[in-house]
Amino acid sequence: NIFSPSLYAEEPKFSPWMQRHEFEVFHKAMPKNLYPVIIEAKSLLGDGVSFRALVIEKPSKGFKYTIQFGMSDRQFKAMYSILVNKGYVLLHHQEITLMGGLSHQATWIMNESGL
C-alpha cells in the first residue's frame, strides 16, 4: 500500500514515478492526513513526462495546501500571483526543462500566521 503509515511515519519516501493521469489519481486517493510536500518531474525518452511525490503527514488537522504540476512558465507565474494574494506560501518548487519547454511543479501551504 503506497499510503501505508509505516512507509511515511519515520522515514518519508518518494512515491513511484507515474504518468500525469496516474499521479492525479494518486493525489485524489491520498488519505486526508497526508500531503505531497515535494513534487518532481522527469522526462522519459519515448514515454513523456512522469511525476512523483514525497508524501508526509500534515502538521495539523486544519492544514491547507495546494499543488500544481506540469505547468508552463506562464501558468506558474499566474498561479504564483493568485496564490500569494490568497495567503499561500511557496513551500517547494521544481523548474525543469522537459521536451523543449519549462515545467514547474509546486507545493503551496496556507500562511495561517499572517506573516
C-alpha positions, 0 to 999 in steps of 0.5 A: 500500500503506497499510503501505508503509515509505516512507509511515511511515519519515520522515514518519508519516501518518494512515491513511484514515478507515474504518468500525469493521469496516474499521479492525479489519481494518486493525489485524489486517493491520498488519505486526508492526513497526508500531503505531497510536500515535494513534487518532481518531474522527469522526462522519459525518452519515448514515454513523456513526462512522469511525476512523483511525490514525497508524501508526509503527514500534515502538521495539523488537522486544519492544514491547507495546501495546494499543488500544481504540476506540469505547468508552463512558465506562464501558468506558474507565474499566474498561479504564483500571483493568485496564490500569494494574494490568497495567503499561500506560501511557496513551500517547494518548487521544481523548474525543469526543462522537459521536451523543449519547454519549462515545467514547474511543479509546486507545493503551496501551504496556507500562511495561517500566521499572517506573516 
